[in-house]
Amino acid sequence: MTASSDIARRRAALMDTIGDIARQAGRKPSDITLVAVSKRQSDARIDAALTAGQRVFGENRVQEAQARWQDRRGHWPDLELRLIGPLQTNKAAEAVALFDVIETLDRDKLARALRKEMDAQGRTPRLFVQVNTGEEEQKSGVLPAQTAGFVARMREQYGFDIDGLMCIPPVEEPAGLHFALLAKLAAETGLARLSMGMSADFGTAVSLGATSVRVGTALFGSREN
Ligand SMILES: *Cc1c(COP(=O)(O)O)cnc(C)c1O
């Protein structure tokens, strides 16, 4: 059991830690957004996070996110929802309708689908390009060497105003190497935002320039199923 007071307390502690590490790195705590990853968490926990003041949430599946957030949106108008999982082109319409930020743009086919839906719906979710920093076979994301070209194409060919880069490092490698690589790629492409760091390594990410960290279990407790 995770009581709602636990979530409020953990959230406060996380924000303190993020603030401390930011200051140590010469950064402003307010430059880092805590994204609460709510996938596979209970309604009670999510409502506890909302009551504690959390407004930015990350989800990795479109349908699950719709079920969880469509009604809550009405109650919490200042909510910000971020898609942090892979997006199939046949879910582009739902994703554009629901999310404020899509962090997993990684291929032209998806760019075409998003452009079409954004024009049709008149909604413009902010976009991050996902980079496969570990060059893992099974993982989504553009390869590091192709990132600059991909970002340029997103801007020129699709008219996207790319917000930043996102990565999920390989589990078995020190995350810091991947965060540093993502920061370097962002600097080279003129992007100011970096989505990197999860429960186990958000501190490292903040010290290496993360502007948002995606934290699930360290805030909510372990996930269901
Ligand atoms: C699940 C998930 C997270 C959160 O992971 P925790 O270890 O629970 O903090 C962060 N980012 C992505 C892309 C995820 O899928």
The ligand as an SDF file (V2000), in Angstrom:
LIG
                    3D

 15 15  0  0  0  0  0  0  0  0999 V2000
    8.4470    3.6850  -17.2430 C   0  0  0  0  0  0  0  0  0  0  0  0
    9.2940    4.7590  -17.8100 C   0  0  0  0  0  0  0  0  0  0  0  0
    9.9430    5.6900  -16.9700 C   0  0  0  0  0  0  0  0  0  0  0  0
    9.8620    5.6470  -15.4550 C   0  0  0  0  0  0  0  0  0  0  0  0
   10.6250    4.6010  -14.9570 O   0  0  0  0  0  0  0  0  0  0  0  0
   10.9030    4.4840  -13.3550 P   0  0  0  0  0  0  0  0  0  0  0  0
   12.1060    3.6350  -13.2810 O   0  0  0  0  0  0  0  0  0  0  0  0
    9.6880    3.8700  -12.7590 O   0  0  0  0  0  0  0  0  0  0  0  0
   11.1400    5.8550  -12.8480 O   0  0  0  0  0  0  0  0  0  0  0  0
   10.6750    6.6980  -17.5780 C   0  0  0  0  0  0  0  0  0  0  0  0
   10.7810    6.7990  -18.9150 N   0  0  0  0  0  0  0  0  0  0  0  0
   10.1940    5.9270  -19.7520 C   0  0  0  0  0  0  0  0  0  0  0  0
   10.3520    6.0990  -21.2110 C   0  0  0  0  0  0  0  0  0  0  0  0
    9.4300    4.8830  -19.2240 C   0  0  0  0  0  0  0  0  0  0  0  0
    8.8370    4.0190  -20.0820 O   0  0  0  0  0  0  0  0  0  0  0  0
  1  2  1  0
  2  3  1  0
  2 14  2  0
  3  4  1  0
  3 10  2  0
  4  5  1  0
  5  6  1  0
  6  7  2  0
  6  8  1  0
  6  9  1  0
 10 11  1  0
 11 12  2  0
 12 13  1  0
 12 14  1  0
 14 15  1  0
M  END
$$$$
